[in-house]
Amino acid sequence: MDKIYLDNAATTALSEEVIDAMIDTMKTNFGNPSSTHSFGQEAKILIENVRRQIADYLHVTPAEIIFTSCGTESNNMIIKSSVEHLGVERIITSPMEHKCVSESTLDMKNRKGVEVVYMRPDEKGDLDLDKFEEILKSSDKKTLVTLMHANNEIGNLYDIKRIAELCKENNVLFHSDTVQTMAHMDLDFSAIPLDFASCSAHKFHGPKGIGFAFIRKSSGLKGIITGGPQERSLRAGTENVCGIVGLGKALELSLQNMVSYVNHIREIKDYAIERLTAEIPGIKFNGRSAEQENSLYTLLSVLLPYKDPLISLQLDMKGIAISQGSACSSGAAKPSMVMMMVLSDEEMDNCTPLRISFSHMNTKADVDALVKAIKEISAEFVIEKTNIEHR
């Protein structure tokens, strides 16, 4: 059975060029980057080349790029260190954030007494920036705003440039979880006055276990993992050299091919919207995911007009991988906070959300297979429901 992968918001397949670059590094550059001999310095050069590559992409200085294990670590470090070392007493955030942000924020509330203010989204998952500005001005407490760039479940894009400008005007720190948009979009942090951002390489065909934090050099943030001077003393521990090289290669490929990747994926997504609408009566699309201008082009969040909590397993048995929500909470017994925010009580009780996420490796044939499988499952569901009603 041929298998189809449509869960690219959870992770992506490694590019062959990335694998080759990592293998070559493991074979020939095994030195500790902190060592002063040639073996160590050769490894150090590889790291600094990637750091400079990332800085050029984001239009920042290399000293502002700190390698971590992933976006989750980056987000934890930024939020917790802002409280521990920068004196943040208030955090403004949203229920739509990834769990690593929401749980870090809640941890600071419980352990450090930080005031947490939640921006409640509307039924489309959007945030009211006029209300946001009012909240910014409502307190003199030192404040950190943490709002993501693109939602990982419904794909809504938030105006981080405007949010950053409002934060700057009100002398407030701004952190954005950019895990879903890094290397998928042009980002210019010289034009977006945010203070912190995060990245995971495995979201753009790089390896798992490597990412980075962007930390504006004027912020004064300090590390929370201590024990060595690595990464400007912001993240102690011997660097993952082959992972960093893999991240760099994945970023290089993403930037070189961004225009063609975007055009291809948009075409696949538009085709999925067209086919699903035509073939699945009553289907809806969550948030802004079916729009071109306001959503992430790689992600489509759908709402099936019946309740089937096992549909991701049923699709998997047909060789198709999708998600019923964020992969980070796929084992949860209750719906995600994002779905609770954007769906009505009736929809929560009677419908099934699915997250379909694409990469440049997907084809229209993949979409055709998905639609066919959903139709088959839907037909089986109707038959089973009818049999139950007539018992």
Order of alpha helices (4+ residues) and beta strands (2+ residues): beta-alpha-alpha-beta-alpha-beta-alpha-beta-alpha-beta-alpha-beta-beta-beta-alpha-alpha-beta-beta-alpha-beta-alpha-alpha-beta-alpha
